[in-house]
Amino acid sequence: MSISTAADFGNGITPRRRVRMHAGAAWNLVKRLRPVAEALLDELVFFIRSHAVLL
């Protein structure tokens, strides 16, 4: 059982709803950072391929 404070229930936020809010915030962060991660990965692949001749 999860621990809930009186303030959470006073605001009408149940533990389950609080978890869903955090999950939503985490998902938004993932969606925002995904293009950045893909761009960095593309740069890394390009860097490795351009220097593969030296290896």
C-alpha positions as CSV (number, residue, x, y, z in Angstrom):
1,M,0.0,0.0,0.0
2,S,1.3,3.4,-0.9
3,I,1.7,6.2,1.6
4,S,-0.5,9.2,1.0
5,T,-0.5,12.5,2.7
6,A,-3.7,14.4,3.7
7,A,-2.6,17.2,1.4
8,D,-2.8,14.9,-1.6
9,F,-6.4,13.9,-0.8
10,G,-7.2,17.5,0.1
11,N,-6.3,18.6,-3.5
12,G,-8.3,15.7,-4.9
13,I,-5.1,13.9,-6.1
14,T,-5.2,10.2,-5.4
15,P,-1.9,8.2,-5.4
16,R,-2.9,6.6,-8.7
17,R,-3.6,9.9,-10.3
18,R,-0.2,11.2,-9.0
19,V,1.6,8.3,-10.6
20,R,-0.2,8.9,-13.9
21,M,0.8,12.6,-13.7
22,H,4.4,11.7,-13.2
23,A,4.3,9.1,-16.0
24,G,2.8,11.7,-18.3
25,A,5.5,14.2,-17.5
26,A,8.2,11.5,-18.0
27,W,6.7,10.6,-21.4
28,N,6.6,14.3,-22.5
29,L,10.3,14.5,-21.6
30,V,11.1,11.4,-23.6
31,K,9.2,12.8,-26.6
32,R,11.0,16.1,-26.3
33,L,14.5,14.6,-26.0
34,R,14.1,11.9,-28.7
35,P,15.0,14.1,-31.7
36,V,18.1,15.3,-29.8
37,A,19.1,11.8,-29.1
38,E,18.6,10.8,-32.8
39,A,20.6,13.7,-34.0
40,L,23.5,12.8,-31.6
41,L,23.4,9.2,-32.8
42,D,23.5,10.3,-36.4
43,E,26.6,12.4,-35.7
44,L,28.2,9.6,-33.8
45,V,27.6,7.2,-36.7
46,F,28.9,9.7,-39.2
47,F,32.0,10.3,-37.0
48,I,32.7,6.5,-36.7
49,R,32.3,6.0,-40.5
50,S,34.4,8.9,-41.5
51,H,37.2,7.6,-39.2
52,A,36.8,3.9,-40.0
53,V,39.5,4.3,-42.7
54,L,42.1,5.1,-40.1
55,L,41.3,2.0,-38.1
